[in-house]
Amino acid sequence: MRPGRPWLGGQSALVATVARCAWGILTSRVARGESPHLPAACPAPAAVSDARTPTRLDAARRDYHQLRSLLVALLVVACATPLSLNLVDPDLWGHVRYAQDWLAEGELPRTATHTYTAVGHPWVNHENLAELLLAGGFATIGATGVLIAKCLLGMAILGMMWLAARRQGVRPIAAWALFLLVAHNLHAFFPLRPQLLSFLWCAVMLLALERAFAGWGNRRADFINTRRKADEDPIDWRWLAALPVLMAVWANSHGGFVAGLAIGLALLGGRALELVVRRRPDAWRHAGGLALVGLAMGAATLATPYGYELHGWMLGSLGVARPEITEWGPPLPGNPVFWPFVGLVIVAIGSLVFTDRKRDVTKVVILALVAWQAATHLRHIAFFALLCGFWLPTYVQSIASRLRRQAAAGLPVAGMSTRMRAIGVTGLALAIGLQTLVVGRRLAELPVARSQYPVDAIQWLADQNPSGRLLVNFNWAQYAIAALAPDVRVAFDGRFRTCYPQAVIDRHFDFLLADTWPRSRDVASGPIAPAATLAVDTPDYVLIERGYETPVRVMREAASGESPTWSLVYQDALAQVWGRAAVVDDPESSRYIAEDWRLVSDHASNTCVPWPALPRDLGPRTDPSPPTAVAHAPSEPRLEDEG
């Protein structure tokens, strides 16, 4: 049973029942205090004074509120489902290991670690706080506790959106229906990664800005529930005063602080411009105050171990394209984030076009710019979703209210029968229970799929007590670091430009991709040479995914001919391990691998092991017989593949 789809098949009747109940709730007149028995245009007979009428009306209202509460609860639980994603990110091992190294050594590493191609190269780690939290979380509350904390973090983000929406008079159903679409846009970006803190801090910043400008333009009809008078200060400076502190924390958490700073400065600048254009009293004084807040936010990002060096690195790194990394490419129809993003864009455009509320020009401009960035680099979809969650509910509510009035005008809605009420309550409760089961099952485990990660290859390699240099495709490199360090160092890993020079990056992707994928290469690296890293960096072992055609071809060529320089020592359906002939074929070598310990097969495994799936957790294979079953030692814990 795959997570997220445990009950959709064969449950169309339940879905239809829930949908009918939802439509009945949305179009019900009981919520507006109208009679549940008579059309709105037909007044109740004056002669009717039966004492039972208020009782029936009160009962109908209770039914409505009960069903509405259940529908809201269903939407809330449904929002938790995409935020409970339990897929393992390739960089998770590295994030935890780097924090552990820092804590063990007592000081922050300033140069690249665990690599043999960038020794002494500066390392600017912009994710220190997030990595410390991940390492501390796994050490104290375990994988399940960390998954629960991640899901709660996501729900806290949606909760902040609800706090902002409720102050603007948005009803729960309209708000959480929008938040469900927002959650699905966040879904692909919600594995355990440092960027989660960027999403949290962005939400905190947007909430603070909403509270700071809660009285903004209160003379307009679209601002309700405000307690500020027109002649009062339109800005609550207390909320803005917290933004520099927030930016200092954010700059130590994740590089997404650049996007957050840009959004915050754009909003402050837009508000300052509005003050000047509208010629409000003390406009220039308020605009100057906003400028000072913006300067303080920017200055606060210097409060990191790297100071201005972080900003210099960010400018240099962000100025170079990363076509090798899919997150820096545009969302395409085959990408899981494509259709949720398209849906959110349609909702955003529709709500802004058809609303009867006055539009906030500054927010609309920022939203359009972030949408453009999201259409160019899919990793910015998450920030677009966060902005939509904070800025669109009031517009969605205005459209929902108008549609409900129009639908109810032509429907003489009668009171809900006991049978219909029971069906509605049962259907909604069952849907809530099923969604809760899905969320609970996801949060119970963090599986590492053998079909995605080289669990068996790493286990086999660890059994050989390797030492030296390992060339491994970068999306597996941090797993290899966690499993084999410090005896084994890698050529390149997912830290990318934070600690690797461009020449090393080019050699790695020449080996991995050659010209089969869009590339961003330095002209100084010369023509593409897939085998250059074997000669220049001289690795002792090569661990590659068989799905990459170029490295498989390069290694086969190196292992053929009269004087082969490489030998295939392990293979399964997913991975290959090659050893330099001078290292693994020489019986006099301490790293010699005997023929009866070599395993070459096409065996595929669809099972999983619990994270972190390290050899020390799976246990060494001590059987001296040929390792024909090393990939399936009975003592290894396994989980069904949920991936």
C-alpha positions in Angstrom: 0.0 0.0 0.0 1.6 3.3 -1.1 1.4 6.3 1.2 -1.0 8.9 0.2 -3.3 6.6 -1.8 -4.5 4.0 0.7 -8.3 4.3 0.0 -9.0 6.3 -3.1 -9.6 3.2 -5.3 -13.1 1.7 -4.8 -14.2 4.6 -2.5 -16.0 6.7 -5.1 -19.3 6.5 -3.2 -17.7 7.8 0.0 -16.0 10.7 -1.9 -19.3 11.5 -3.6 -21.1 11.6 -0.3 -18.5 13.8 1.3 -18.7 16.1 -1.7 -22.5 16.4 -1.5 -22.3 17.2 2.2 -19.7 19.8 1.5 -21.8 21.5 -1.2 -24.8 21.4 1.1 -22.8 23.1 3.9 -21.5 25.7 1.5 -25.0 26.5 0.1 -26.9 26.1 3.4 -29.0 29.0 4.5 -29.1 27.8 8.1 -25.7 29.5 8.6 -27.3 32.9 7.8 -30.1 32.3 10.2 -32.8 31.6 7.5 -35.5 29.0 7.9 -34.4 25.5 7.0 -37.9 24.7 5.7 -38.8 27.7 3.5 -37.1 29.5 0.6 -35.5 32.8 1.5 -37.9 34.8 -0.6 -41.0 33.2 1.1 -41.7 34.8 4.5 -42.8 32.5 7.3 -46.6 32.7 7.9 -47.4 35.1 10.7 -50.0 32.7 12.2 -47.4 30.1 12.8 -46.1 30.4 16.4 -45.5 26.8 17.2 -43.0 26.5 20.0 -41.3 23.7 18.1 -40.1 26.0 15.2 -37.2 27.5 17.1 -36.2 24.0 18.3 -36.1 22.7 14.8 -34.2 25.7 13.6 -31.7 25.3 16.4 -31.3 21.7 15.6 -30.7 22.5 11.9 -28.1 25.0 12.9 -26.4 22.5 15.1 -26.4 20.0 12.3 -24.8 22.6 10.0 -22.1 23.6 12.5 -21.3 20.0 13.2 -20.9 19.1 9.6 -19.0 22.3 8.9 -16.6 21.5 11.8 -16.1 18.0 10.4 -15.4 19.3 7.0 -12.8 21.8 8.3 -11.2 19.0 10.3 -11.0 16.9 7.2 -9.3 19.7 5.3 -6.8 20.2 8.2 -5.9 16.5 8.3 -5.7 16.5 4.5 -3.2 19.3 4.7 -1.0 17.3 7.0 -0.8 14.4 4.5 1.5 16.1 1.9 3.5 17.6 4.8 4.2 14.2 6.3 6.4 13.1 3.4 8.9 10.5 4.6 11.2 10.1 1.6 14.9 10.3 2.4 16.7 13.2 0.8 20.2 12.3 -0.7 21.9 15.1 1.4 20.3 14.1 4.8 23.3 11.9 5.7 25.7 14.7 5.1 23.8 17.3 7.0 23.8 15.1 10.1 27.4 14.0 9.7 28.7 17.6 9.2 27.0 18.7 12.4 28.4 15.7 14.3 31.9 16.5 13.0 31.5 20.1 14.3 30.3 19.0 17.7 33.0 16.3 18.0 35.8 18.7 17.0 34.5 21.7 18.9 35.0 24.2 16.1 33.3 25.0 12.8 35.3 23.5 9.8 36.5 26.3 7.5 37.7 24.1 4.6 36.2 21.1 2.8 36.0 17.9 4.7 35.7 14.2 3.6 37.0 14.9 0.1 40.3 14.3 -1.7 39.7 16.7 -4.6 39.2 19.9 -2.6 41.6 19.6 0.3 42.1 23.1 1.8 39.4 24.7 -0.3 37.2 27.2 1.7 33.9 25.8 2.8 31.0 28.3 3.3 28.3 26.3 5.0 25.1 28.3 5.1 23.1 25.6 6.8 24.8 25.3 10.2 21.8 25.8 12.5 19.6 23.5 10.5 22.2 20.8 10.5 22.7 21.1 14.3 18.9 20.7 14.7 18.8 17.7 12.5 21.7 16.0 14.2 20.3 16.8 17.7 16.8 15.6 16.7 18.0 12.2 15.5 20.1 11.8 18.6 17.4 12.6 21.0 14.0 11.8 19.6 14.9 9.5 16.8 13.6 9.3 13.2 10.0 9.1 14.1 10.2 12.1 16.4 12.0 14.1 13.8 9.3 13.2 11.2 6.6 14.3 13.6 8.4 17.5 14.3 8.7 18.2 10.6 5.0 17.6 10.1 4.2 19.9 13.0 6.5 22.5 11.6 4.5 22.4 8.3 1.2 22.6 10.2 2.5 25.6 12.2 3.2 27.4 8.9 -0.4 26.8 7.8 -1.5 27.8 11.3 0.2 31.2 10.9 -1.6 31.6 7.5 -4.9 30.9 9.3 -4.1 33.5 12.0 -3.6 36.1 9.3 -6.7 35.0 7.4 -8.9 35.0 10.5 -8.0 38.5 11.3 -9.3 39.5 7.9 -12.6 37.7 8.4 -11.9 34.7 6.2 -14.0 31.7 7.0 -12.4 28.4 7.9 -13.6 26.4 4.9 -12.4 28.9 2.3 -9.1 29.3 4.1 -8.3 25.6 4.6 -9.4 24.7 1.1 -6.8 27.1 -0.2 -4.2 25.9 2.3 -4.7 22.3 1.0 -3.6 23.5 -2.4 -0.7 25.3 -0.7 0.3 22.2 1.1 0.4 20.2 -2.1 2.7 22.8 -3.6 5.0 22.4 -0.6 4.8 18.6 -0.7 7.8 18.0 -2.9 9.9 20.4 -0.9 9.1 18.8 2.5 11.6 16.0 3.0 14.0 16.5 5.9 16.2 19.3 4.6 17.5 22.6 5.9 15.2 24.5 3.6 12.4 23.6 6.0 13.7 26.4 8.3 13.6 28.8 5.3 9.9 28.0 5.0 9.3 28.5 8.7 11.2 31.8 8.9 9.5 33.0 5.8 6.1 32.3 7.3 7.1 34.1 10.5 8.3 37.1 8.5 5.1 37.2 6.5 2.9 37.0 9.6 5.0 39.8 11.2 4.5 42.0 8.1 0.8 41.2 8.1 0.5 42.3 11.7 2.7 45.3 11.2 0.5 46.6 8.4 -2.8 45.3 9.8 -4.2 48.9 9.8 -2.8 49.7 6.4 -5.4 51.4 4.2 -8.1 50.8 6.8 -10.3 53.4 5.1 -10.8 50.8 2.3 -13.8 48.5 2.4 -11.7 45.3 2.1 -10.1 45.6 5.6 -12.4 44.4 8.3 -12.0 43.5 12.0 -9.3 46.2 12.3 -9.2 48.3 15.6 -7.0 51.0 14.2 -8.4 54.4 13.4 -7.7 56.3 10.2 -5.8 59.0 12.0 -3.6 56.6 13.9 -0.2 55.4 12.8 -0.8 52.9 10.0 2.2 50.8 11.0 2.8 48.7 14.1 6.5 49.1 14.5 6.8 46.5 17.2 6.4 43.7 14.7 8.9 45.3 12.3 11.5 45.6 15.1 11.6 41.8 15.3 12.5 41.3 11.6 16.3 42.0 11.9 16.6 39.4 14.6 14.7 36.9 12.4 17.0 37.6 9.5 20.1 36.9 11.7 18.7 33.5 12.6 17.6 32.8 9.1 21.1 33.6 7.6 22.5 30.9 9.9 19.9 28.4 9.0 19.7 28.2 5.2 20.7 30.1 2.1 17.0 30.8 1.4 17.4 33.9 3.5 18.3 35.7 0.3 14.8 35.1 -1.1 13.2 36.1 2.2 15.3 39.3 2.3 14.2 40.2 -1.2 10.5 39.6 -0.4 10.7 41.6 2.8 12.6 44.5 1.3 10.2 44.6 -1.7 7.2 44.8 0.6 8.7 47.5 2.8 9.8 49.5 -0.3 6.3 49.2 -1.8 4.7 50.4 1.4 7.1 53.3 1.6 6.3 54.2 -2.0 2.5 54.1 -1.2 3.0 56.4 1.7 4.7 59.0 -0.5 2.4 58.7 -3.4 -0.7 59.0 -1.3 0.8 62.0 0.6 -0.2 60.7 4.0 0.7 62.8 7.0 4.3 62.1 8.0 4.8 60.1 4.8 8.5 60.8 4.6 9.1 60.0 8.3 7.4 56.7 8.0 9.1 55.9 4.7 12.5 56.7 6.4 11.6 54.3 9.2 10.8 51.5 6.8 14.1 52.1 5.0 15.9 51.8 8.4 14.1 48.5 9.1 15.2 47.3 5.6 18.8 48.3 6.3 18.7 46.6 9.6 17.4 43.4 8.0 20.2 43.4 5.5 22.9 44.1 8.1 21.6 41.4 10.3 22.4 38.8 7.7 26.1 39.6 8.3 25.8 38.0 11.8 27.2 34.6 10.7 30.5 32.9 11.2 31.5 34.0 7.7 30.4 37.7 7.8 30.5 39.3 4.4 32.2 36.2 2.9 28.8 34.5 2.9 27.4 37.2 0.8 30.3 37.2 -1.6 30.0 33.5 -2.0 26.2 33.8 -2.6 26.7 36.4 -5.3 29.3 34.3 -7.0 27.3 31.0 -6.7 23.9 32.3 -7.6 25.4 34.1 -10.6 26.3 30.8 -12.2 23.6 28.5 -13.6 23.1 25.0 -12.2 21.4 23.0 -15.0 22.8 19.8 -13.6 20.5 20.2 -10.6 16.9 19.7 -11.5 15.6 22.0 -8.7 17.2 24.9 -10.5 15.3 24.1 -13.7 11.8 25.1 -14.7 8.8 22.9 -13.6 7.9 20.5 -16.5 4.8 18.4 -17.0 6.6 15.3 -15.8 7.6 16.9 -12.5 5.4 16.1 -9.5 5.2 19.8 -8.6 4.0 20.9 -12.1 0.3 20.5 -11.8 -0.1 21.7 -8.2 1.8 24.8 -9.2 -0.4 25.3 -12.3 -3.4 24.9 -10.1 -2.2 27.5 -7.6 -1.3 29.9 -10.4 -4.9 29.6 -11.8 -6.4 30.1 -8.3 -4.2 33.1 -7.7 -5.1 34.7 -11.1 -8.7 33.9 -10.7 -9.0 35.2 -7.2 -7.3 38.5 -8.1 -9.3 39.0 -11.3 -12.8 38.1 -10.0 -12.6 39.4 -6.4 -14.8 42.3 -5.3 -12.1 43.4 -2.8 -9.7 46.1 -3.6 -6.4 44.6 -4.6 -3.1 45.3 -2.8 -0.9 46.5 -5.7 2.4 46.0 -3.8 1.5 42.4 -2.9 0.2 41.6 -6.5 3.5 42.9 -8.0 5.6 40.8 -5.6 3.4 37.7 -6.1 3.8 38.1 -9.9 7.6 38.4 -9.6 7.9 35.3 -7.3 5.6 33.4 -9.7 8.0 34.2 -12.5 10.9 33.0 -10.5 9.0 29.8 -9.7 8.3 29.2 -13.4 12.0 29.6 -14.1 13.4 27.7 -11.1 11.0 25.2 -9.5 12.6 25.4 -6.1 11.0 28.8 -5.8 7.5 27.3 -6.0 7.6 26.9 -2.2 8.0 30.6 -1.7 5.2 31.3 -4.2 3.0 28.9 -2.2 3.8 30.7 1.1 2.9 34.1 -0.4 -0.4 32.7 -1.7 -1.3 31.2 1.6 -0.8 34.6 3.4 -2.1 37.0 0.7 -4.9 35.2 -1.2 -7.4 34.0 1.5 -9.3 37.3 1.6 -9.8 37.3 -2.2 -10.8 33.7 -2.2 -13.3 34.3 0.5 -15.0 37.1 -1.4 -15.4 34.9 -4.4 -16.6 31.9 -2.3 -19.2 34.2 -0.6 -20.5 35.4 -3.9 -20.8 32.0 -5.4 -22.6 30.7 -2.3 -25.1 33.5 -2.4 -25.8 32.8 -6.1 -26.1 29.1 -5.5 -28.4 29.4 -2.5 -30.6 32.0 -4.3 -32.0 29.3 -6.7 -32.2 26.5 -4.2 -35.0 26.2 -1.7 -32.8 24.3 0.7 -34.8 22.2 3.2 -33.7 21.0 6.6 -31.4 18.0 6.6 -33.1 14.8 7.3 -31.8 12.5 10.1 -30.6 9.9 7.5 -28.8 12.5 5.5 -27.2 14.0 8.6 -26.0 10.5 9.7 -24.6 9.8 6.3 -22.8 13.1 6.2 -21.3 12.8 9.7 -20.3 9.1 9.0 -18.7 9.9 5.7 -16.7 12.9 7.0 -15.6 11.0 10.1 -14.5 8.0 8.1 -12.6 10.3 5.7 -10.9 12.0 8.6 -9.9 8.6 10.1 -8.5 7.3 6.9 -6.4 10.5 6.3 -5.2 10.2 9.9 -4.1 6.7 9.3 -2.1 7.7 6.2 -0.4 10.5 8.1 0.4 8.2 11.1 1.8 5.5 8.9 4.1 8.0 7.2 5.3 9.5 10.4 6.1 6.0 11.9 9.1 5.3 9.7 11.8 6.8 7.5 12.6 4.1 5.0 15.7 3.9 2.8 14.8 2.1 -0.3 17.2 -0.4 -1.7 15.9 0.4 -5.2 17.0 4.0 -4.8 20.1 4.0 -2.6 23.1 1.6 -2.7 22.3 0.0 0.7 23.7 -3.4 -0.4 26.7 -2.0 -2.3 27.7 0.1 0.7 27.2 -2.8 3.1 29.4 -5.0 0.8 32.1 -2.3 0.4 32.2 -1.8 4.2 32.8 -5.5 4.7 36.0 -5.1 2.7 37.4 -2.6 5.2 38.1 -0.1 2.4 40.4 2.9 2.7 41.4 5.6 0.3 39.6 7.5 -2.5 36.0 6.8 -3.7 34.5 8.3 -6.8 30.7 8.1 -6.4 27.9 9.9 -8.2 27.2 13.0 -6.1 23.6 12.1 -5.1 25.0 9.0 -3.2 28.2 10.7 -2.0 26.9 11.9 1.4 25.5 8.5 2.1 29.0 7.1 1.4 30.5 9.7 3.7 28.3 8.8 6.5 28.9 5.1 6.0 32.6 4.9 5.2 34.3 8.0 6.6 36.9 8.7 7.8 38.8 5.9 6.1 37.2 6.7 2.8 37.0 10.2 1.1 34.9 11.1 -1.9 35.6 13.2 -5.0 32.5 15.3 -5.0 29.2 15.5 -3.1 26.0 17.5 -2.8 27.7 20.5 -1.2 28.4 21.6 -4.7 30.0 25.1 -4.9 30.0 25.6 -1.1 33.3 23.7 -1.0 34.3 22.6 -4.4 36.1 24.5 -7.2 34.5 24.6 -10.6 37.2 22.4 -12.1 36.3 19.5 -9.8 32.6 20.0 -10.5 33.3 19.9 -14.2 35.3 16.7 -14.0 32.7 15.0 -12.0 29.8 15.9 -14.3 31.9 15.0 -17.3 32.2 11.5 -15.9 28.6 11.3 -14.8 26.7 13.1 -17.6 29.2 14.0 -20.4 27.1 15.9 -22.9 23.8 14.0 -22.3 22.4 16.7 -20.0 22.5 20.6 -20.1 25.7 21.7 -18.4 27.3 24.8 -17.0 31.1 24.4 -17.5 34.1 26.7 -17.1 35.8 27.3 -20.4 39.1 26.7 -18.6 38.1 23.1 -18.1 38.5 22.4 -21.8 36.6 19.9 -23.8 34.3 17.3 -22.1 36.5 14.4 -21.0 34.5 11.7 -19.2 37.5 9.7 -18.1 39.6 12.6 -16.9 38.7 12.2 -13.3 40.1 8.7 -13.3 43.5 10.0 -14.4 43.6 13.3 -12.7 42.0 12.5 -9.3 43.2 8.8 -9.2 40.4 7.2 -7.1 40.9 3.8 -5.6 37.2 2.7 -5.9 34.3 3.8 -8.1 30.7 3.4 -6.9 28.2 4.3 -9.7 24.5 4.0 -10.4 23.9 1.8 -13.4 21.3 4.2 -14.7 24.0 6.6 -15.7 25.2 5.3 -19.1 28.4 7.4 -19.4 30.2 6.2 -16.3 29.2 2.6 -17.0 30.7 2.8 -20.5 33.9 4.6 -19.2 34.5 1.9 -16.6 33.9 -1.0 -19.0 36.4 0.5 -21.4 38.9 0.9 -18.5 38.4 -2.7 -17.5 38.9 -4.1 -21.1 41.9 -4.5 -23.3 45.3 -6.2 -22.7 46.1 -4.2 -19.6 42.9 -3.4 -17.7 43.3 -0.8 -15.1 39.9 -1.4 -13.3 38.1 -4.5 -12.1 34.4 -4.9 -11.4 34.1 -6.3 -7.8 30.4 -5.8 -7.0 27.2 -5.4 -9.0 23.5 -5.6 -8.4 20.6 -4.2 -10.4 21.2 -0.7 -9.0 24.9 -0.2 -8.5 28.4 -1.2 -9.5 31.6 -1.1 -7.5 34.9 -1.0 -9.4 38.3 -1.2 -7.9 41.6 0.0 -9.3 43.4 -3.1 -10.5 46.6 -2.2 -8.7 44.6 -2.0 -5.4 42.1 -4.9 -5.5 43.8 -7.5 -7.8 47.2 -7.6 -6.1 47.3 -10.4 -3.5 50.1 -8.5 -1.7 47.9 -5.4 -1.3 46.2 -4.8 2.0 43.1 -3.9 0.0 43.1 -7.1 -2.1 39.6 -8.5 -2.7 39.6 -12.2 -3.3 37.6 -13.7 -6.1 35.2 -15.5 -3.8 34.3 -12.2 -2.1 33.4 -10.5 -5.3 29.7 -10.5 -6.2 28.5 -9.6 -9.7 24.8 -10.1 -10.3 21.7 -8.4 -11.5 19.7 -8.9 -8.4 17.1 -6.3 -7.6 15.6 -5.6 -4.2 12.4 -3.7 -3.5 12.7 -3.7 0.3 13.7 -0.9 2.6 15.8 -0.5 5.7 15.3 2.1 8.4 17.3 5.3 8.1 20.3 5.8 8.4 20.9 2.3 6.9 24.6 2.4 7.8 26.7 -0.8 7.8 27.2 -0.6 11.6 23.4 -0.7 12.0 22.9 -3.5 9.5 25.8 -5.5 10.9 28.9 -7.0 9.1 28.7 -10.1 7.1 31.0 -12.6 8.7 30.2 -15.7 6.7 33.4 -16.7 4.9 31.6 -18.5 2.1 31.0 -16.7 -1.2 28.7 -13.7 -0.7 25.9 -15.0 -3.0 23.2 -13.7 -0.6 25.0 -10.6 0.9 22.2 -8.3 -0.2 19.7 -10.2 1.9 21.3 -11.2 5.2 18.5 -12.5 7.4 19.6 -10.4 10.3 19.1 -7.1 8.4 16.0 -5.2 9.4 13.7 -4.6 6.4 10.6 -2.6 5.6 8.3 -2.8 2.7 9.1 -0.3 0.0 6.9 2.7 0.5 8.7 4.9 -2.0 
